[in-house]
Amino acid sequence: MIRLLAKWFIRDRESDSPERVRSAYGVLSGCFGIFLNLCLFTVKLVFGLLAHAVSLQADAFNNLGDAGSSVIALFGFRLASKKPDRDHPYGHGRVEYLAGLFVAIAIILMGWSLLRSAFDLLLHGGEPAYAAHFWPSMCVMIVSILVKLYMFLYNRALAKRFDSTALKAVAFDSLSDTAATGAVLVSALVTRYVTLPDWIRPDAWSGILVALFILFTGLKSVRETTAPLLGKRPDPAFVSAIREATLSFEGIGGVHDVIVHDYGPGRVFVSLHAEVSAVADVREIHEVIDNAERCLSERFRCNATIHMDPILTDDPETAKLHEAAAAIVSAVDPSLSIHDFRVTPSPNGKTLLFDVAVPYAFRITDEALAEQIRTAVETQMMHTSADVTVDRMEEESES
């Protein structure tokens, strides 16, 4: 169905820009979700009232909340597709993350409301459920489960295709709804065909379980949608691919300080340092860097910036000192490495200048680590001092 609607309403989906196609699919998914959820809300509410089924009425309002979530996701896609402006030079892509967060909050609020309703039914009781209109109510619940499973599948497919946290949140909201309606259906069958004491109320207990499940789903979605806003660690495979692509260019001997800035889908900025020969022709190596930036931007759909770090690659003495300094740093801890290595003369001999890449989980403070390395260099290498800069920014981290 969603493919048929896409053919009708997204006419330039093959030739248009990826950002516009992505936004169009997000809008289409949101509108379709609103329509389906409003239909489910209306039918469930009518039969929930006719059957005096509190659980089915609560499930109906759950669908109404889903319609509101789809509205939020819809506006999120529209705002996220806005072009960069003076106040937002990196675009509005993170609005989509906010939309996903609002969807997750809506899930939590609905779960809390269902939990309160279920406890109220358990403690105070109510009219017998499903004394009338049992089979029409069952048909409504079965159709609802099938519709929600369909919504989960197409939203999940679109979320994977367009890497959308908002659509992913909507998809798992639909999946939680199938569990909710399924629990209501089971409780209806138990209420109808099993004789139980008055204090055992299947509607209430199923409502509690469903509400707890919905709350869990909402909290999980909050974690997934807030991570990009706070600056989560990018995919290590993505960083590794960036490194390999950059190193494939002749003249680039090393890559470090790879930083990924995520400003929303389609708004990824990558910066890195590339080590090049200090004696190479500046114009030639500049052209290599330009080609590498262009390659990264086209291949990974990002904005790439490469900083050149000139190093001496054919000086035996510098290479020997580099090897000795790397061994000293590795002896402090094998997880440490050095880059930006340079040698300058000093009144008492030589000064080694280099950065030490340190994992974030490393327990020693920057000052203590730098002092330890300086002392080791001065002790083990005669007439040599060290100027050490500690770099806590790992290649897989984000700033």
C-alpha positions as CSV (number, residue, x, y, z in Angstrom):
1,M,0.0,0.0,0.0
2,I,2.8,2.4,0.9
3,R,4.5,1.7,-2.4
4,L,1.3,2.5,-4.3
5,L,0.8,5.7,-2.4
6,A,4.4,6.6,-3.2
7,K,3.8,6.1,-6.9
8,W,0.8,8.5,-6.6
9,F,2.2,11.2,-4.4
10,I,6.0,11.1,-4.9
11,R,6.4,11.4,-8.6
12,D,10.1,12.4,-8.8
13,R,11.4,9.8,-6.3
14,E,13.9,8.4,-8.8
15,S,15.3,11.7,-10.1
16,D,14.9,14.1,-7.2
17,S,17.6,14.8,-4.6
18,P,18.0,12.2,-1.8
19,E,17.0,14.8,0.9
20,R,13.8,15.7,-0.8
21,V,12.8,12.0,-1.5
22,R,13.6,11.2,2.1
23,S,11.4,14.1,3.4
24,A,8.6,13.1,1.0
25,Y,8.6,9.5,2.2
26,G,8.6,10.8,5.8
27,V,5.6,13.0,5.2
28,L,3.8,10.2,3.3
29,S,4.4,7.8,6.2
30,G,3.2,10.3,8.8
31,C,0.0,11.1,6.9
32,F,-0.7,7.4,6.3
33,G,-0.1,6.6,10.0
34,I,-2.4,9.4,11.1
35,F,-5.2,8.0,8.9
36,L,-4.8,4.4,10.1
37,N,-4.5,5.3,13.8
38,L,-7.6,7.5,13.7
39,C,-9.6,4.7,12.1
40,L,-8.4,2.3,14.7
41,F,-9.2,4.8,17.5
42,T,-12.8,5.3,16.3
43,V,-13.6,1.6,15.8
44,K,-12.0,0.5,19.1
45,L,-13.6,3.3,21.1
46,V,-17.1,2.5,19.7
47,F,-16.9,-1.3,20.5
48,G,-15.1,-0.7,23.7
49,L,-18.0,1.4,24.9
50,L,-20.6,-1.1,23.6
51,A,-18.8,-4.0,25.2
52,H,-18.0,-2.1,28.5
53,A,-14.4,-3.1,28.0
54,V,-12.1,-0.7,29.7
55,S,-9.0,-2.3,28.3
56,L,-10.3,-1.9,24.7
57,Q,-11.1,1.8,25.4
58,A,-7.7,2.4,26.7
59,D,-6.2,0.7,23.7
60,A,-8.3,3.0,21.5
61,F,-6.8,6.1,23.2
62,N,-3.4,4.5,22.8
63,N,-4.0,4.7,19.0
64,L,-5.2,8.3,19.4
65,G,-1.8,9.0,21.0
66,D,-0.1,7.3,18.1
67,A,-1.9,9.6,15.7
68,G,-0.5,12.5,17.6
69,S,3.0,10.9,17.5
70,S,2.6,10.7,13.7
71,V,1.8,14.4,13.6
72,I,4.9,15.1,15.5
73,A,7.0,12.9,13.2
74,L,5.4,14.6,10.2
75,F,6.3,18.1,11.3
76,G,9.8,16.8,12.3
77,F,10.4,15.7,8.7
78,R,9.2,18.9,7.2
79,L,11.4,21.0,9.5
80,A,14.4,18.8,9.1
81,S,14.3,19.2,5.3
82,K,14.6,23.0,5.5
83,K,17.7,24.4,3.9
84,P,20.5,25.9,6.0
85,D,20.1,29.5,6.8
86,R,22.0,32.3,8.6
87,D,21.1,31.2,12.1
88,H,21.5,27.4,11.3
89,P,24.4,27.1,8.8
90,Y,24.5,23.3,9.3
91,G,20.8,22.8,8.5
92,H,17.9,21.6,10.6
93,G,18.5,17.9,10.5
94,R,18.6,17.5,14.2
95,V,14.9,18.5,14.4
96,E,14.2,14.9,13.3
97,Y,15.9,13.6,16.4
98,L,13.8,15.9,18.5
99,A,10.7,14.6,16.7
100,G,11.8,11.1,17.6
101,L,12.3,12.2,21.2
102,F,8.7,13.6,21.3
103,V,7.4,10.4,19.9
104,A,9.2,8.5,22.7
105,I,7.8,10.8,25.3
106,A,4.3,10.3,23.9
107,I,4.8,6.6,24.3
108,I,5.9,7.0,27.9
109,L,2.9,9.2,28.8
110,M,0.5,6.8,27.1
111,G,2.1,3.9,29.0
112,W,1.8,5.7,32.3
113,S,-1.9,6.5,31.6
114,L,-2.6,2.9,30.8
115,L,-0.8,1.8,33.9
116,R,-2.9,4.0,36.1
117,S,-6.2,2.9,34.4
118,A,-5.3,-0.7,34.9
119,F,-4.5,-0.3,38.6
120,D,-7.7,1.6,39.0
121,L,-9.7,-1.3,37.5
122,L,-7.8,-3.8,39.6
123,L,-8.5,-2.0,42.9
124,H,-12.0,-0.7,42.3
125,G,-13.5,-3.0,39.7
126,G,-16.0,-2.1,37.1
127,E,-18.8,-3.4,34.9
128,P,-18.3,-6.9,33.5
129,A,-16.5,-6.7,30.2
130,Y,-17.6,-8.3,26.9
131,A,-21.0,-9.3,28.2
132,A,-22.2,-8.0,24.8
133,H,-20.6,-7.4,21.3
134,F,-17.9,-10.0,22.1
135,W,-17.2,-11.3,18.6
136,P,-17.3,-7.8,16.8
137,S,-14.8,-6.7,19.5
138,M,-12.6,-9.7,18.7
139,C,-12.7,-8.9,15.0
140,V,-11.7,-5.3,15.7
141,M,-8.7,-6.4,17.8
142,I,-7.5,-9.0,15.2
143,V,-7.7,-6.4,12.4
144,S,-5.9,-3.9,14.6
145,I,-3.0,-6.3,15.2
146,L,-2.7,-6.9,11.5
147,V,-2.7,-3.2,10.7
148,K,-0.2,-2.4,13.4
149,L,2.1,-5.2,12.2
150,Y,1.9,-3.7,8.7
151,M,2.7,-0.3,10.1
152,F,5.7,-1.7,12.0
153,L,7.1,-3.4,8.9
154,Y,6.8,-0.4,6.5
155,N,8.0,2.1,9.0
156,R,11.0,-0.1,9.9
157,A,11.8,-0.5,6.2
158,L,11.7,3.2,5.6
159,A,13.7,3.9,8.8
160,K,16.5,1.5,7.5
161,R,16.4,3.0,4.0
162,F,16.7,6.6,5.1
163,D,18.5,6.1,8.5
164,S,15.6,7.8,10.4
165,T,15.4,7.7,14.1
166,A,12.0,9.3,14.0
167,L,10.6,6.5,11.8
168,K,12.3,3.9,13.8
169,A,10.6,5.2,17.0
170,V,7.2,5.2,15.2
171,A,7.9,1.6,14.0
172,F,8.6,0.3,17.4
173,D,5.6,2.2,18.8
174,S,3.5,0.2,16.3
175,L,5.1,-3.0,17.5
176,S,4.3,-2.2,21.1
177,D,0.7,-1.6,20.0
178,T,0.5,-5.1,18.6
179,A,1.5,-6.5,22.0
180,A,-0.9,-4.2,23.8
181,T,-3.8,-5.2,21.6
182,G,-2.8,-8.9,21.8
183,A,-2.9,-8.7,25.6
184,V,-6.3,-7.1,25.4
185,L,-7.5,-9.9,23.1
186,V,-6.2,-12.6,25.4
187,S,-7.8,-11.0,28.4
188,A,-11.1,-10.8,26.5
189,L,-10.9,-14.6,25.8
190,V,-10.1,-15.3,29.4
191,T,-12.9,-13.1,30.6
192,R,-15.4,-14.8,28.3
193,Y,-14.5,-18.4,28.7
194,V,-12.7,-18.9,32.1
195,T,-14.5,-18.6,35.5
196,L,-12.3,-16.7,37.9
197,P,-12.7,-15.1,41.4
198,D,-13.8,-11.5,41.4
199,W,-10.5,-10.2,42.6
200,I,-8.7,-11.7,39.5
201,R,-9.5,-9.2,36.8
202,P,-7.9,-10.3,33.4
203,D,-8.5,-6.8,31.9
204,A,-6.6,-5.2,34.7
205,W,-3.6,-7.5,34.8
206,S,-3.2,-7.5,31.0
207,G,-3.4,-3.7,31.1
208,I,-0.6,-3.6,33.7
209,L,1.6,-5.9,31.6
210,V,0.9,-3.9,28.4
211,A,1.6,-0.6,30.1
212,L,4.9,-1.8,31.5
213,F,5.9,-3.0,28.1
214,I,5.0,0.3,26.5
215,L,6.9,2.2,29.2
216,F,10.0,0.1,28.4
217,T,9.6,0.7,24.7
218,G,9.3,4.5,25.3
219,L,12.4,4.6,27.6
220,K,14.4,2.7,25.0
221,S,13.3,5.1,22.3
222,V,14.3,8.1,24.5
223,R,17.8,6.6,24.8
224,E,18.1,6.0,21.1
225,T,16.9,9.5,20.1
226,T,18.8,11.5,22.6
227,A,22.1,9.8,21.8
228,P,22.6,11.7,18.5
229,L,21.6,15.0,20.2
230,L,24.2,14.6,23.0
231,G,26.9,13.5,20.6
232,K,27.1,9.8,20.4
233,R,30.1,7.8,19.2
234,P,29.9,7.3,15.5
235,D,29.9,3.8,13.9
236,P,33.5,2.4,14.1
237,A,33.0,0.8,10.7
238,F,32.2,4.3,9.3
239,V,35.4,5.7,10.8
240,S,37.5,2.7,9.5
241,A,36.1,3.2,6.0
242,I,37.0,6.9,6.1
243,R,40.6,6.0,7.1
244,E,41.0,3.3,4.4
245,A,39.6,5.6,1.7
246,T,41.9,8.4,2.7
247,L,45.0,6.2,2.9
248,S,44.3,4.9,-0.6
249,F,45.6,8.2,-2.0
250,E,49.2,8.2,-2.9
251,G,51.2,10.7,-0.8
252,I,49.1,10.2,2.3
253,G,51.0,8.1,4.8
254,G,48.9,8.3,7.9
255,V,45.5,9.4,9.3
256,H,44.6,10.5,12.8
257,D,42.2,12.7,14.7
258,V,39.2,11.6,12.7
259,I,36.2,13.5,14.0
260,V,32.6,13.0,13.0
261,H,30.0,15.8,13.6
262,D,26.4,14.7,13.2
263,Y,23.9,17.5,12.5
264,G,21.2,15.2,11.4
265,P,20.6,12.8,8.5
266,G,22.4,14.1,5.4
267,R,24.3,16.7,7.5
268,V,27.4,14.8,8.5
269,F,30.7,16.6,8.7
270,V,34.1,14.7,8.9
271,S,37.4,16.3,9.7
272,L,40.8,14.5,9.9
273,H,44.5,15.0,9.8
274,A,46.5,13.4,7.0
275,E,50.3,12.9,7.3
276,V,52.2,13.9,4.1
277,S,55.8,14.3,3.3
278,A,57.3,17.6,4.4
279,V,59.5,17.8,1.3
280,A,56.7,17.0,-1.2
281,D,55.6,19.7,-3.7
282,V,53.0,21.8,-1.9
283,R,50.8,22.2,-5.1
284,E,50.9,18.5,-5.8
285,I,50.1,17.3,-2.3
286,H,47.3,20.0,-2.1
287,E,45.7,18.5,-5.2
288,V,45.9,15.1,-3.6
289,I,44.2,16.4,-0.5
290,D,41.5,18.1,-2.6
291,N,40.8,14.8,-4.4
292,A,40.6,12.9,-1.1
293,E,38.1,15.4,0.3
294,R,36.0,15.2,-2.9
295,C,36.1,11.4,-2.8
296,L,35.1,11.2,0.9
297,S,32.2,13.7,0.3
298,E,30.8,11.8,-2.7
299,R,31.3,8.3,-1.3
300,F,30.1,8.8,2.2
301,R,27.6,11.7,1.6
302,C,29.4,14.0,4.1
303,N,31.3,17.2,4.1
304,A,34.9,16.3,4.5
305,T,37.8,18.5,5.6
306,I,41.4,17.3,5.7
307,H,44.2,19.0,7.5
308,M,47.7,18.3,6.2
309,D,50.4,17.3,8.7
310,P,53.9,17.5,7.1
311,I,56.3,15.0,8.4
312,L,59.9,14.0,7.5
313,T,59.6,10.6,5.8
314,D,63.1,10.1,4.5
315,D,65.2,11.3,7.4
316,P,66.8,8.3,9.1
317,E,67.6,10.2,12.3
318,T,64.0,11.5,12.7
319,A,62.6,8.0,11.9
320,K,64.9,6.5,14.6
321,L,63.8,9.1,17.2
322,H,60.1,8.5,16.3
323,E,60.5,4.8,16.8
324,A,62.2,5.3,20.2
325,A,59.5,7.8,21.3
326,A,56.7,5.4,20.2
327,A,58.4,2.5,22.1
328,I,58.6,4.7,25.3
329,V,54.9,5.6,25.0
330,S,53.8,2.1,24.3
331,A,55.8,0.9,27.4
332,V,53.6,3.2,29.5
333,D,50.5,1.6,28.1
334,P,50.0,-0.5,24.9
335,S,46.8,1.4,24.1
336,L,48.7,4.7,23.7
337,S,50.1,5.9,20.3
338,I,51.8,9.0,19.0
339,H,51.3,11.3,16.0
340,D,52.3,14.7,14.8
341,F,55.9,13.9,15.6
342,R,58.5,16.6,15.0
343,V,62.1,17.3,16.1
344,T,63.5,20.7,16.9
345,P,67.0,21.7,18.3
346,S,67.2,22.9,21.9
347,P,70.1,24.4,24.0
348,N,70.8,21.0,25.5
349,G,70.2,18.8,22.5
350,K,66.9,18.0,20.9
351,T,63.3,18.4,21.7
352,L,60.7,15.9,20.6
353,L,57.3,17.3,20.0
354,F,54.4,14.9,19.6
355,D,50.8,14.2,20.5
356,V,49.7,11.1,22.5
357,A,46.4,9.6,21.5
358,V,44.7,8.5,24.8
359,P,41.5,6.4,25.1
360,Y,38.7,8.2,27.0
361,A,38.6,5.5,29.6
362,F,42.3,5.9,30.5
363,R,42.5,6.6,34.2
364,I,45.7,8.6,34.5
365,T,45.1,12.4,34.2
366,D,46.5,14.3,31.2
367,E,49.0,16.2,33.3
368,A,50.3,13.1,35.1
369,L,50.6,11.1,31.8
370,A,52.5,13.9,30.0
371,E,54.9,14.2,33.0
372,Q,55.5,10.5,33.0
373,I,56.3,10.4,29.3
374,R,58.6,13.5,29.5
375,T,60.5,11.9,32.4
376,A,60.8,8.6,30.5
377,V,62.1,10.4,27.4
378,E,64.7,12.4,29.3
379,T,65.8,9.3,31.3
380,Q,66.2,6.9,28.4
381,M,67.3,9.3,25.6
382,M,70.5,11.4,26.3
383,H,70.3,15.1,25.6
384,T,66.7,14.9,24.6
385,S,63.6,16.5,26.1
386,A,59.9,16.1,25.1
387,D,57.0,18.4,24.6
388,V,54.0,16.2,25.0
389,T,50.4,17.0,24.1
390,V,47.8,14.6,25.4
391,D,44.9,14.0,22.9
392,R,41.8,12.4,24.5
393,M,39.9,12.5,21.2
394,E,39.8,9.0,19.9
395,E,39.3,8.3,16.2
396,E,35.9,6.8,16.9
397,S,34.7,9.7,19.1
398,E,32.6,12.7,18.3
399,S,33.0,16.3,19.2
